[in-house]
């Protein structure tokens, strides 16, 4: 079996399934912990894991649907999904799970989704102008050929489109995820009840680390896809980083707010 098939088909599907499993674990933990942290926060975190699961598990469609324009269409749809829906949902879920003194402001929620939708629309338009072909990146016998989008195959490379492509993704999803991690960091350094809830700062440290790893994995994927030759196996870095990120966030959610908990033993 070719490496391209493993990287583009099996690895993202496994990643998506793992995120679905993490979502079920969040739901299990929420049955007890929602009393302290609030039901809305856990619901939104559960939704964020499900959304990421959908995003990852649909990645193979970009390669198996056929030649141009299918790779462009699927890529545009998935990236709009992560930019306009997933990243704002992550940011909003963090606002609810790590609320400030005044709760989660509605204006911040609206702004997150508005920014995500605007960046997603710009991304789709840029994609439609930059991608004008496709290339074969692998096969599985005679019954499956993998295609991927090809930039500027019929003309000169337009650097302005590349820069727009990068900038909008740095704003969403990367910027929103980093902003969420900064919010967690701020709460961790200004938490006043550490003597009572001894694990809260540790919980937030793991949450912050997971969010940063996710942002870095997206950045690495973008650099891999847009610069130099196309090395398909390097996408493993992105999927592996996403799995590690999800693990850190899940551990943060499961960690009890104080030492020696017994609340999850019978759940």
VENSUL-V121414 format. One line per field, one symbol per residue. ss: DSSP state (h for helix, s for strand, l for the rest). psi: psi as a letter, one per 20 degrees, with the letter a starting at -180 (. if undefined). Layout:
ss: ???
psi: ???
//
This chain:
ss: llhhhhhhhhhhhhhhhhhhhhhhhhhhhhhhhhhhhlhhhhhhhhhhhhhhhhhhhlllhhhhlllllhhhhhhhhhhhhhhhhhhhhhhhhhhhhllllllllhhhhhhhhhhhhhhhhhhhhhhhhhsssssssssslllsssssssslllllllhhhhhhhhhhhhhhhhhhhhhhhhhhhhhhhllllllllllhhhhhhhhhhhhhhhhhhhhhhhhhhhlllllhhhhhhhhhhhhhhhhhhhhhhhlllllllllllll
psi: pqhhgggifgghgggghhhghhghhghghhhgihhgiqhgghghgghgggghggggiighhhhihaapjghggggggghhghgiggghhgghhhhhhmqahjaophhhgghghggggghgghggggghhhojarqpirrnbiioppqrqpplijaqpohhhgggggghhhgpigghghhghhgggghhikpikhhgnijghgghghgggghgggghhgghgggghiqaronhiiihgggghhggghgggghghhpqirqlqjiihj.
//
